[in-house]
């Protein structure tokens, strides 16, 4: 297989989004924390942070480890920007990681790359919940998405809807008649409606901080997190309520 590049999607579309990226988990900003979890993966050839060129973009360099490149592009939308970044780094496939996923799991990212090697016909690989929904549509926040760059390029040529242009992978998993899709099962311990580990609202940050403080920086694998939350019914109740009522950030 050719090069697989992990792309950390850095959206600076509001003052709140910028502030969230700068907040600290331990000694690291949220952005650095996510980037470092991606660089821990064994099956990626490199990791790149990608953002639009803009007034705050220059400050991003201070939030990203010096060994990780920052791609600042000018494009009409996120789909075009993803394609441009993939071409710049000569990737055959990319793994999309959202910066609001502080506990994105390296093991799951490596599992995507392994599945891609075993199923070379695939254009898009991610995880799905037991109801069949791609996990990217949930606020679970532990998972990433793999896709072939040629499929992204086709999406760039064909996608018309604003939502498909804004979410780089949406056209792929939304059109199984056009692309070869493979969805892996989310582990049963995580496939439940009272878990929420994506940082989209202020209370989400409080929950993430609670988990980080309880486990520390060296025990943040998904099994430890699931075990901890299994012992915290009050915290899970709050997460379940947010899952039902909180609009997307």
N, C-alpha and C positions, 0 to 999 in steps of 0.2 A: 504493500500500500504506500501511497505518497504521504506527504507531510500532513500531520493533523495539528492544528493550531487552536489553542484555547483562547477564546475571545471573551474578555470581561467587559460587558456592556455598561458604560458609564454615562448615565443620563443626568444632565445638569439643566433641567427644564424649569427649575424654580429655586428660590432661596432656601426653601425647606429641603429640597433634594440635596443641595450643596451642603447644608448644615448637617444632614444625616450622614453623608459620606465622610465628613470630618470627625464625627463623634468617635470616641475611643472605646474599644473593647480591650481592657488591659492597657498595654502601651502602644497599641496599633490603632490607627484609624479603621473605620469600617471598610473602606476601600482597600487598604493594605491587607487587612485580615482576609478579605475574600480573595485577593490576588494571590496571597501566600498559600491558601488552601488549594488553589488551582495549580500552582507550581509544585505542590506535593504529589500531583498525579504522576504515575509511572508511564502512562501510555500516550502522553502528549509530547510533541516535538518541541513546542515552545508555547509561551503564554504571552498575550498581548492585551493591553488595555486600550479600548477604542472609545473615542468621544468626538463630538463635533467641535470644530474650531470655534472659539468664542471668548468673551472677556475673561471668564474664569479658567479657561482651559490651561493657561500657562501655570496656574497654581497646582494643577493636578500632579505635575511631576514630583512635587514634594510629598505627595500622599502615596506614591507608588515605589516599590523597591527599585533600586538603581539597575538591577539586572533584568528588569522587565520593560520592554519597549512600550511607549505610548504613541498610539496612532491618532493624530488629530486630522480629521478630514472635513471637507466641504462637500455636501451632497444634498439632494432634495429631500431625502428621508432615510430612515434607519436601514431599510433593505438595501438601498444603494450604497450606504456607508459600509455595511457588512461585506458586500461584494467587493468594494474597493479595498478594504483591509485584507480580505482573503487573497486577492490578487497581489497586493503589495508584498505579502509574506509568502507567496508562492505555495499556498495551501491547496491540497486536494480535498480536504475536509476540515470542518471547524466544529468546535464545541462551544455553544453559546451559554454563558453564565451571566446571571443578573447580579448586579451589585447589591441588591436588596436581599440577597441570600447568604447571610454571614456564616451559616453552617453547611454550605454546599459541600457534599460528601465526595472526597477524592475517589473513594472506592467505587461509587456509582458512576463517576466520570470514566474511570478505567474500564468499568463494565460495558459502557457504551462503545468505547474503542475496541474492546474485545469482540463484542457483537458485530461491529462493522467489519472486522477482519474475517469473521466466520460467515458473514452474509454480504459478500461484495456487491450483490445486486441492489442493496438498500440505498435509498436517497435520504431517508430521515429515520433516526432511531432515538427514542426516549423511553420514558416510563408511563404507565397508565394506572389509574385507580380501578378498583373492582367494578365500578359502573361503566368502565370503558373510556372515560374522559382522559385525555392526555394530562399528565400531572402539571404541565406548564399552565393549565387553566385553574389550578388550585393555589392557595397560599401556603402550601406545605414547605416550600423553600429549601429542600435538600437536594434537588435534582437539577440536571442540566440537559441540554439537547445536542445531539450530534447530527450533522447534515453534510451532504456532499456539496462541494462548491459549485459543481455544474448544475445541481438542482437549484441552488440559490440564484445562479445566473438566469436560469429559466424563469424562476419566480420574478426576478427583476424585470425580465422582458414582458411578462404576461400579467402580473398582478395590477389590478386597477383600484380596488377598494382602499380607502385611506387606512383602514385597520390592517390590511395586509401589507401596506407599505411601512406602517409604523412598527409592527411586530415582525421581525425579519423571517421568522420560521412559520408564521401563521398560514401562509398560502400553501406551504408544503403539507403540514398535517391536516389542513382543511380540504385537501384535494387528493384523497387516496386513489382516485381513478387516474390521476396523472403521475403520481410518484409512488415508489415502492416504500411503504411505511412499515416499520417494526416497532411495536410498543412492548416493553418488558414490564412484568408485574411489579408494582410497588410492594416491598415486604409487608406482610400482614401486620406487623407491629406498628407500621406507619400509616396504613390505609384506614384512617378513621377521621371523623369529622370534628374531633376535639383537639387536633394538633394544628399549630400555625407557627411557622418558623421563618416566614418572610417578613421583612421590616417594611411595612407600608404605612403604619400609623404610630403615633406616640406611644400608645400602650404596647404595641409590638416591641418597641425598643426596650421598654421596662421588662418584658418577658425574656427577651434575648439576654439582657444584662443579668437577670436572675439566674438563668441557666449557666452563663459564663462564670459567674461568681461561685456557683455551686460545684462546677466540674473543673474549673481551671483550664488554662490554655492547652494542656497536653492530653485531655480526656474528652475531646469534643467530637468523638466519632458517633455515628448515628445510633448504635446500640446503647451506648452510655446515655445519650440524650433521651431515647425512648424509655429506658429503664428509670431515669430520673423523673420524667413526666408521668410515668405510671404510678409514682408515689406522691404525685401532687394533684389531687382531684380538683382543688380550688383553682389552680392555674389552668388546668384543662377546661374547666367550666368557662373561664373568661375567654380562652382561645375559641371555644365552640361558639360563644355568643358573638365574638368578632367575625367569625366565619359566616355567621348567619346575617349579620346586620351591617358590617362595615363595608362601605363602597370601596372600589379600587382606588388607590392613591394616585 
